[in-house]
Every structure is written in C-alpha cells, then in structure tokens.
C-alpha cells in the first residue's frame, strides 16, 4: 500500500482553531489616545518580503525582531532605525508555523513555534542555547494536531501548539500551551518543570483556559494571559493561582507588559481573521491599562491600510509610548508613537 505524507504545516492550515465569537468591548467612556504611525519603517533587502508578521519583539538596544510566516518561517533582525541586520535560524528544524518571539532581560531571543511544538532560546548572536518541547517524529507519519487524542494528558515537557512565553524577575519561564493544551506551564531558568494551571481540557472557570493565546509576566511576578476563546484576560500569581479576570476589553488576542519601573499593560481586541460581518464596527482597538486593571485609554481602528490594524497578532511595548504591532493579514509591522490622551481619567 502506498503511504502519502502531508507536511504538518499543511495540516495546520486545514485544522481549524477552536470556534469562538469575537466580542465587542463593553468598557465605555474612556479617552482616545492619539498616535502617529510609521508603517514602512522596516527596510528589507532587495527581493525580500515579510509574510504574515505574527510576532514582533525588541531588545535592549532597540533592535526589532519579526518572526513571520512565509514559504519558510523566518526570523529577521533589524536595528533601531529599521535597517535589516540578519536572519536568525535559517533552515532551523524548530521553525514550522511561527507564533511568538520574545526577548529576555539578557537579550536572548526566544521563539514559540506552533507547528513544531518547540520553544527555542537563541543567544543574541543566533546560537541555540535551549530547546523546550519536541518536534513530532517524521517516522510516525502524519499526526493530528488538534484536538488532543482521547484520554491523553498534557505532558510536562511536550507541547501541543504553544503560543507565547514570558519570564519573572527570577528567570523562571512561563509558556502558554495553547491551541490543544489549554494550560500555562512554569519552568525554572534551566527548563525544569515546576507547575501548570489548566490542562489539556478547555474550561471557563478562573485558572482554566480555552485557547491561551498570549502571555506576559510583570515585575511582581504575576502572569497575564490572553484567554482568547473565553473572551477575557486572566491574571495569575507566580504560583499560577488565579487572581482575577478582565472581561470588558473584548477578546483576548495578545497582551503586552511594558518595561520600566512603572509598568503598563496593553490588550488587543483584534479585528479577527476573515473579517466576519459587523466586526469592523466593533473590534480592532488596543487598550492601555495600569497593572491594577484600570483602563487609561484606547487607540486604533480596523483597516487594511495603515494606520488601521488588520489582525494585531502580537505587539511589543518595551517603551510604552512607542508600540510595534505585528499584523497577520496585512503582512506588515507598524511602529506607533503614542501621545497623551486628550482627556484624563478612565473608567471600567
């Protein structure tokens, strides 16, 4: 009998994400934050193009990293002016279907790949320093990627379509895992399993998840999770115990916690894939808030042309007044310069 093997990336395209309804934010009477945009600030070499710019990050020098989906999933580095520096991980086995890139306090670059089920730590020079998870073995043939097989439990050191990564001040590693494991996992700085919240089963109670799509950790060690299909954000303590949920800013696509001693958190109620009827009028904005959840303002509107947003899949807010957003369907990254709100105050 002739066996036919289908690449896993093709399976990922065919397998639908869990169904969910994009939710309009219910928060009202908050100021608009004015901003200007620099939509084409990245200067690619001749003949090179960005694919779906699903992930963006910056390092301490202001260099910009874009992990994007193209014919081959690729990781590009640019300097602070947008000049192309280098490609990292060309041909790397762990690049199959890009989902997230983050940079830690030591300027190491971490990629989260939904297709290979791998999280990889690169040095600033691009050398592989650590690998968490494992790519499915080719000798096993085609494997389902979602949902989890019946009676299978989430494993300590294996992922199922992971989505994001963050670190606390002690260097502990937190990973959101993801599309078919509905959990957040904590490891120590050496990659040893410590704890998890959630499980392979989706849930809606506090401490449970239904597609944890983004994750960041603040300087207090609290973990912020974009719980997408539950249309909320959750805040967990450092031991992954739930503190509270935030349900008034729409659907939890991605979350970003800024740098500096006074941290802010940004939430994206993205314009969804497919532009379902009515979503252009009720989605697309980004919210800025204090760590206690008080929303300070919002900015942005859906649109295929800049300065509109077309599926903000991830954003970098190292500088809370200079935001970089990565967009799927517009195949671009924009730099946004925020200005003080026209009206002070906010409401929840």
C-alpha positions, 0 to 999 in steps of 0.5 A, spaced: 500 500 500 502 506 498 503 511 504 502 519 502 505 524 507 502 531 508 507 536 511 504 538 518 504 545 516 499 543 511 495 540 516 495 546 520 492 550 515 486 545 514 485 544 522 481 549 524 482 553 531 477 552 536 470 556 534 469 562 538 465 569 537 469 575 537 466 580 542 465 587 542 468 591 548 463 593 553 468 598 557 465 605 555 467 612 556 474 612 556 479 617 552 482 616 545 489 616 545 492 619 539 498 616 535 502 617 529 504 611 525 510 609 521 508 603 517 514 602 512 519 603 517 522 596 516 527 596 510 528 589 507 533 587 502 532 587 495 527 581 493 525 580 500 518 580 503 515 579 510 509 574 510 504 574 515 508 578 521 505 574 527 510 576 532 514 582 533 519 583 539 525 588 541 531 588 545 535 592 549 538 596 544 532 597 540 533 592 535 526 589 532 525 582 531 519 579 526 518 572 526 513 571 520 510 566 516 512 565 509 514 559 504 519 558 510 518 561 517 523 566 518 526 570 523 529 577 521 533 582 525 533 589 524 536 595 528 533 601 531 532 605 525 529 599 521 535 597 517 535 589 516 541 586 520 540 578 519 536 572 519 536 568 525 535 560 524 535 559 517 533 552 515 532 551 523 528 544 524 524 548 530 521 553 525 514 550 522 508 555 523 511 561 527 507 564 533 511 568 538 518 571 539 520 574 545 526 577 548 529 576 555 532 581 560 539 578 557 537 579 550 536 572 548 531 571 543 526 566 544 521 563 539 514 559 540 513 555 534 506 552 533 507 547 528 513 544 531 511 544 538 518 547 540 520 553 544 527 555 542 532 560 546 537 563 541 543 567 544 543 574 541 548 572 536 543 566 533 546 560 537 541 555 540 542 555 547 535 551 549 530 547 546 523 546 550 518 541 547 519 536 541 518 536 534 513 530 532 517 524 529 517 524 521 517 516 522 510 516 525 507 519 519 502 524 519 499 526 526 493 530 528 494 536 531 488 538 534 484 536 538 488 532 543 487 524 542 482 521 547 484 520 554 491 523 553 494 528 558 498 534 557 505 532 558 510 536 562 515 537 557 511 536 550 507 541 547 501 541 543 501 548 539 504 553 544 503 560 543 507 565 547 512 565 553 514 570 558 519 570 564 519 573 572 524 577 575 527 570 577 528 567 570 523 562 571 519 561 564 512 561 563 509 558 556 502 558 554 500 551 551 495 553 547 491 551 541 490 543 544 493 544 551 489 549 554 494 550 560 500 555 562 506 551 564 512 554 569 519 552 568 525 554 572 531 558 568 534 551 566 527 548 563 525 544 569 518 543 570 515 546 576 507 547 575 501 548 570 494 551 571 489 548 566 490 542 562 489 539 556 481 540 557 478 547 555 474 550 561 471 557 563 472 557 570 478 562 573 485 558 572 482 554 566 483 556 559 480 555 552 485 557 547 491 561 551 493 565 546 498 570 549 502 571 555 506 576 559 509 576 566 510 583 570 515 585 575 511 582 581 511 576 578 504 575 576 502 572 569 497 575 564 494 571 559 490 572 553 484 567 554 482 568 547 476 563 546 473 565 553 473 572 551 477 575 557 484 576 560 486 572 566 491 574 571 495 569 575 500 569 581 507 566 580 504 560 583 499 560 577 493 561 582 488 565 579 487 572 581 482 575 577 479 576 570 478 582 565 472 581 561 470 588 558 476 589 553 473 584 548 477 578 546 483 576 548 488 576 542 495 578 545 497 582 551 503 586 552 507 588 559 511 594 558 518 595 561 520 600 566 519 601 573 512 603 572 509 598 568 503 598 563 499 593 560 496 593 553 490 588 550 488 587 543 481 586 541 483 584 534 479 585 528 479 577 527 481 573 521 476 573 515 473 579 517 466 576 519 460 581 518 459 587 523 466 586 526 469 592 523 464 596 527 466 593 533 473 590 534 480 592 532 482 597 538 488 596 543 487 598 550 492 601 555 491 599 562 495 600 569 497 593 572 491 594 577 486 593 571 484 600 570 483 602 563 487 609 561 485 609 554 484 606 547 487 607 540 486 604 533 481 602 528 480 596 523 483 597 516 487 594 511 491 600 510 495 603 515 494 606 520 488 601 521 490 594 524 488 588 520 489 582 525 494 585 531 497 578 532 502 580 537 505 587 539 511 589 543 511 595 548 518 595 551 517 603 551 510 604 552 509 610 548 512 607 542 508 600 540 510 595 534 504 591 532 505 585 528 499 584 523 497 577 520 493 579 514 496 585 512 503 582 512 506 588 515 509 591 522 507 598 524 511 602 529 506 607 533 508 613 537 503 614 542 501 621 545 497 623 551 490 622 551 486 628 550 482 627 556 484 624 563 481 619 567 478 612 565 473 608 567 471 600 567 
